[in-house]
């Protein structure tokens, strides 16, 4: 089989992935989130399309379980946006795995995505993909390294604007009106 025909291949069966996602509902229900069987299948199919789009192979455990685990308690997820957000996050994950030349581990990329999604992007997926992950990619390509302080310095160096800070805003409003 030609290599180009292998892209988009996941060695985990759809049925197994769907089953594993449905099992995660038990934990995510405490955050009022769950996937129906139809939604879980749609998420798996979306991931497989993304694998083809970015010409990736998935040889081990599916990333979807880790993605659900990483984001299920996000303050920016609700049942109405859960599936769509997971689809976008898995697409961003594979896009930036490619763009970072696989120089970061899955866990490291997921951790960065989660941190930025919650603390910097306030749930804004466009800001996550268009700004934070772009900077992350540039930091990785510039020599991300294995020292946490050096990583942060490389990322911060690429920051061109500061994100709106809710606490600073509220302090200014209090000063002006109280």
Steps between C-alpha positions, in 0.01 A plus 500: 500500500635844411577731788256763374220247532590443863449863604191542708530146627425426860576153626230539763162386373215750485291277723770484765553878492127566526474256790793666681348846450167379637677360806646846564146635530494362852770746607389792284138486619607666825569805279163457324673378183449181306511367148226289348604200294427699183709794622787271603496342154496846339800600711692187398417556134605864531832389650554254215433776245747720685762225489459486122503880470831529687639175357545339839490145627363406837671183610426482869229625728262754348561861603127550554495347848786721616330800344174432684688447826698823456201723422196342667510731802551819299288790612446583131337172401133422524286231348404730213858556379668182625516296177587794275772617739652151522502477120679833471746414776598168341549676167722764666689226681599319179565822310749614761655157548594533133601864519715433807670223303407249772759664729251507788324206657124452478470569872708817480292636212173411674618662823596818315168506312301455820694766690461754220132413440414562865734776609581704189234432237203481736356223283559679168608231254594751231739673739641164608568388144582830339716655768605280791579186304670703225732650760552160657601359162751782450641445849539128432670563168732752667627230736237431761743299711436303815538778757166644617636853553661502157175376344298777663757763399493384137121505493473838677752651259258427214205663676418819316200610702369423842163335542222697664521452876163481673639580846682813381184612319286452812753691713491795260120496486485503882739795513294694247153435637537437873 
